[in-house]
Amino acid sequence: MMEFDPTQPKWTQIADVIRRRIASGEYPLNYLLSETKIEREFMVARVTVRKVTAALRAEGLIVTTPGMGSFVTTQPPKADD
């Protein structure tokens, strides 16, 4: 289980983890980002997961298709680029 920093919202910390996973290729293009799996992995409520996906969607990292789910849509440039 992730050790959360009590000075920051959980959803921002989870979004940071997912951003790193996308950047590293652990979550490749078209990877299904399951809300249920995120809930279980980080032991948070669905509303928290929805904040995470909304933030990642706003950044253009994922796209959500109703009835299908959220998918990784782009790979951000690596830090050394």
KAUR-V844075 format. One record per backbone hydrogen bond with DSSP energy under -1.0 kcal/mol. CO is the residue of the C=O (numbers start at 1). NH is the residue of the N-H. If there is no record, write none. Layout:
BEGIN
co=CO nh=NH
co=CO nh=NH
END
This chain:
BEGIN
co=5 nh=8
co=9 nh=13
co=10 nh=14
co=11 nh=15
co=12 nh=16
co=13 nh=17
co=14 nh=18
co=15 nh=19
co=16 nh=20
co=17 nh=21
co=18 nh=22
co=19 nh=23
co=20 nh=24
co=21 nh=26
co=21 nh=27
co=28 nh=31
co=31 nh=72
co=32 nh=34
co=34 nh=38
co=35 nh=39
co=36 nh=40
co=37 nh=41
co=38 nh=42
co=39 nh=43
co=39 nh=44
co=45 nh=49
co=46 nh=50
co=47 nh=51
co=48 nh=52
co=49 nh=53
co=50 nh=54
co=51 nh=55
co=52 nh=56
co=53 nh=57
co=54 nh=58
co=55 nh=59
co=56 nh=61
co=57 nh=60
co=61 nh=73
co=63 nh=71
co=65 nh=68
co=65 nh=69
co=69 nh=65
co=70 nh=33
co=71 nh=63
co=72 nh=30
co=78 nh=81
END
